[in-house]
């Protein structure tokens, strides 16, 4: 009997189960982290109708948002409204370029405390600004199958608010939205850290005790012979 192949973990597509309703859908905050609050601010700053925002916030707080699927450049979920059938709702945002990711990874690898922060599910401000990770109001593009032409509609607003809760728990969700999964980020940081450590060891090995450095592979300088002792006559 042929053994079954274990399922492959897809680092570029993550689905999160529906969250429990908030105890206070109106007063409780959706994010406590600074990056989660920045996400909420981007949503609220782009909204053209505050009333739709308020309804979307209430929908999110009451648990109207089903499981959320995150892929590069897209957040998707089915959101329940006034009709029996839920609406397919998306939030799209641009992914970062290779140059942007290189800037981010270089900034993270340059400081061990930045890597430690990421492993602790924290995002230093310096890293977020190194590659413009966090959205501005024009970055978030809502889309929904409902007939409401609001920008955003209450269903898209609900998805945005609920996504802020995901970002609070795991900032790597934000990185995936921008185009790179957690495994790829950690593997790249590990590689860069190992390369830097190897370079530092090589530099240390080529230094003589007196502080003089030689080019790798070059012969050591020849020492002069000690003077001969005087011959007795």
Buried (B, 14 or more C-beta within 10 A) or exposed (E): EEEEEEEEEEBBEBEBEBBEEBEEBEEEEBBEBEBBBBBBBBBBEBBEBEEBBBBBBBBBBEBBBBEBBBBBBBBBBBBBBEEEEBBBBBBBBBBBEEEBBEBBBEBBBBEEEBBEBBEEEBBBEEBBEBBBBBBEEEBBBBBBBBEBEBBBBBBBBBBBBBBBBBBBBBBBBBBBBBBBBBEBBBEBBEEBBEEEEEEEEEEEEBEEEEEEEEEEEEEEEEEEEEEEEEEEE
